Amino acid sequence: MLLSLQACSSPKSAAPGAVDQARLLNASSEPDNWLAGGGGFDEQHYSALDQINAQNVARLGLAWSFEVDTNRGQEATPLVIDGVMYTSTAWSKVYAIDARTGKQLWQFDPQVPGDAAYSTCCDVVNRGVAVWRGKVFVGTIDGRLIAIDARTGDQLWSVQTFDRSHPYAITGAPRVFKDKVIIGNGGAEFGVRGYVTAYDTETGKQIWRFYTVPGDPSKGPDGAASDSVMPMATRTWAGKWYTMGGGGTAWDSIVYDPEFDQVYIGVGNGAPWNRQVRSDGKGDNLFLSSIVAVDADTGKYKWHYQQIPGESWDFTATQPMMLATLSIGGKPRRVLMQAPKNGFFYVLDRKTGKLLSAKAFVPQTWADHIDLATGRPVMSENAYYQNGAKVMSPASVGGHNWQPMSYSPRTGLVYIPTVRWSMRYDQDPAFKFRPGAELNQGAAISLDPAAPWGTGALIAWDPLRQREVWRVPQPEMINGGTIATAGDLVFAGDAHGTFSAFGARDGKRLWSFKQPSGILAAPASYSIDGVQYIAVLVGKGGGAMGLPDVNRPRIPRLNGRMLVFKLGGKAVLPRVDLDLPPANPPGQTFSLATVALGGRLYGDKCARCHEGVAAPDLRRSNALSDAETWKAVVYDGVLTDTGMIGFSKLMSQAQVEAIRAYVGDLALELQKEAKTAPGKGATAKDMARAKPQ
């Protein structure tokens, strides 16, 4: 398992994973390494390396690639520390790889139970690891925070961070600072209460916990760091929100600020989405859709900024935050920048939380503007759907989601993978809260039939002037994160598998590399013996798994792969079989009523996993043609270990058979229209199936 890990280490640090506070504080002074997911404490996703630059990037080639053993979404940015690459993959697995050669040094598999997949909204993804004093930390889908020996890959300790009887999940990367490791969780839509927890890196002992929304007031304080601020937060809620969890999970961005010794928590959406259902239509509902600053040592509240009081649209503030110093009014200002789902780019004073500026970076219809005096949005009438359906932009996927943006101090620009899409919101009179069983939106969400299908674009944004500088259209809505480099380049991948380098100042595409699997993750850069490398993990899935790629051929699900590039690289990717299995309709007919029932159930129970390319296309399933096999899989759960749970507690056998009837109808149409020809793109029928039910 060892495979001479020390041979990969630089003279600067002989011990594997030797990262501490001093190294992270000075991460910019050792650009040969990529010490944290965002590069350093500032999370700017910027590399000071410039060997690869605008003048020579056309010579970039593949240095090596490494195939991982999971074919679900891959979202992690790798760390590279003294010649060793550490990365997580789907199902919370962790690899150590020789960063020069691509040779595996060790693999750690936490053996996540397959049924944990059902507590995720958006695939069994993992967005990365943290490394500290010889330990590699990973959060698992089923809620464990695990410390792994960076030398051997052996588990050192593990702590369960949430009660598994509640539908939480962990997909985000831990952060480390001052001998603490901090982790949040996801699952707001399933009916949970959000919190983040700091643990001792040596022992796994809990140091502090901060709840992001109040619990049941009748039960008294939680005994947590957030207790002192919960009375204030509770006054902003109404009704019996606590019976539905309240939401506010911190599932992605958590940032440590060494200058003010505080932690910023990006807080998510409400549970359910609709405030009318969640909180009797009243109150700001703190700390939903907020950035909360807490003391790094104690977890005690310092300040908050709420982007959308009374959030009702799944407009989270969990998207990546970055720290920088900008010249504002002729004076240096320490700021926090974020481009969250709601479509506005925010610049905040990090010390006080004061809003300095906010402008829309994508078209939006929910607010007239953000009032700088109060910090609150001036809501448009189009935002509220309590008295009738409204079509709103951005859609719930957001103007920007979790995919990391980057900031270049050389250009002063922020590079954001953006989305333009609209969605129709309405009251749902039939809504019934069902914790853990489905997405508890509390609203009827659908596509606007008059609106175009969503699009994506990589944009360069000037945070001082709050304006777009350049834009590059992308082939789908959901594309990859970015890295900016001192070579005046921006690297990003897209949903069709093209990894590109763009001029940081003008957006000109200077180089690209095409491979078959979609790219979601952000790249990293590092150097060994004077050779600069660019690394990116590829593999489609995640939040894009329920969206068909309407402009590309469907392809089989492929295992994820780490791609690493250098100037003059000559490596070649292995060939893969891209042929699809044929449609497999049942050899029987069903009533129209049964097919219609199956369609409704499919939308409720199946679509969030089985659309797009991440989970199997059920029209081509071997189980579809045989009722007993279908029942064994869908009702009894014989494939639970793979993440496909049985639905015996949620549906009757007749309902499961109705889903088979609906999918069989789709398979029959596919068979007639496409005759199983490989490479046929997603059809209008595919798009219709992807519409939220």
Summary of the structure (lengths in Angstrom):
residues: 693
radius of gyration: 23.9
end to end distance: 48.1
largest distance: 74.8
contacts: 2620
relative contact order: 0.12
helix: 17%
strand: 31%
